[in-house]
Amino acid sequence: MLTLLWAVIVGFVVGSIAKFIMPGRQPAGFIVTTLLGIGGSVIGTYLGQLLHLYHDGEKAGFIFSLIGAIIILFIYQKLFRDPTP
């Protein structure tokens, strides 16, 4: 249970920082921001394993979680961008 709580807290922090770093408007609430951070951690883990920085079963660190969250935000902005200026 504590692991899940820790994942939510870290996911929210990583998601918030990623939204702060990315230019543009990212309207999202607590849940979406938390899911963004958790998804970023998953992407960061796979990216780190692909680059042989993490071993199997090893979780991503803060920096790779943040990079993963920024990648997700970038893709989200490209897919759901408002076509009006």
N, C-alpha and C positions, 0 to 999 in steps of 0.2 A: 504494500500500500504506500509506503514511504517512497519507493522508487517511482511510482506513478505521480505522486505529488511533486517530486523533484523534477520529473520530466515536464510537467505542466509549468512549473516556475521557470525553469531554464528555457523552455520553448517560448514562453511569453517574453522573456528578456531578449532572446535572440531575434524573435520576430519583431519586437519593438525597435531594436537597433537596426535591423535590416530595413524596416520602413523609414527610419530616420535617414539612413545613408542613401537610399534610392531617391533620385529626383522625381518630382511629380507628386500627384495626389494619390494616396492609397487609403480610401475610406474602408475601414474594417473595425470591427469591435474586438473585444477581448478574446472570444473563441476563435475567430478567424486568425488573429495575430498569433495566438498560441499554436494553432494548427500549422501555421506558416513556419514557426520556429521548429516544431517537431518534425515537419516534413523536410525542412532544411537540414536537420540533423541526420535524417535517413539518407538524403541525397549526398551530404557530406561524408557519411560513412562509406557509401558505395564509391564515391569519387576518390577518397583516400585509399580504399582497397585497390581500386583500379590503378592508382599511381604507386602502389606498393608502400604507402606510408603507414597503413594500418594492417594488422593481421586479421585473419578470420575471427569473428567474434568480438573484435575490439571496436568500441564505440568512437564516434568522431569527437574531436576536441571542439572547443568553442569557436576557433577560427574557421574550421571547415564546416561547422554547423551554420555559421554566419554566411559563408560563401554559398552554401546550399540554399539558404533562405533567400539570398539575393538572386540566385538563378531562378528560383520559383517565382519571385516577384517580377523579374524581367519577363519571363514567359507569360505570366498572367497579364502584365501590361500590354504585351504585343497581341495577345489573343482577344482581350476584352477592352481594347482602347476605344474611347469615344470618338467616332469618326468626325464629329463636328468640332470646329476649332474653338 
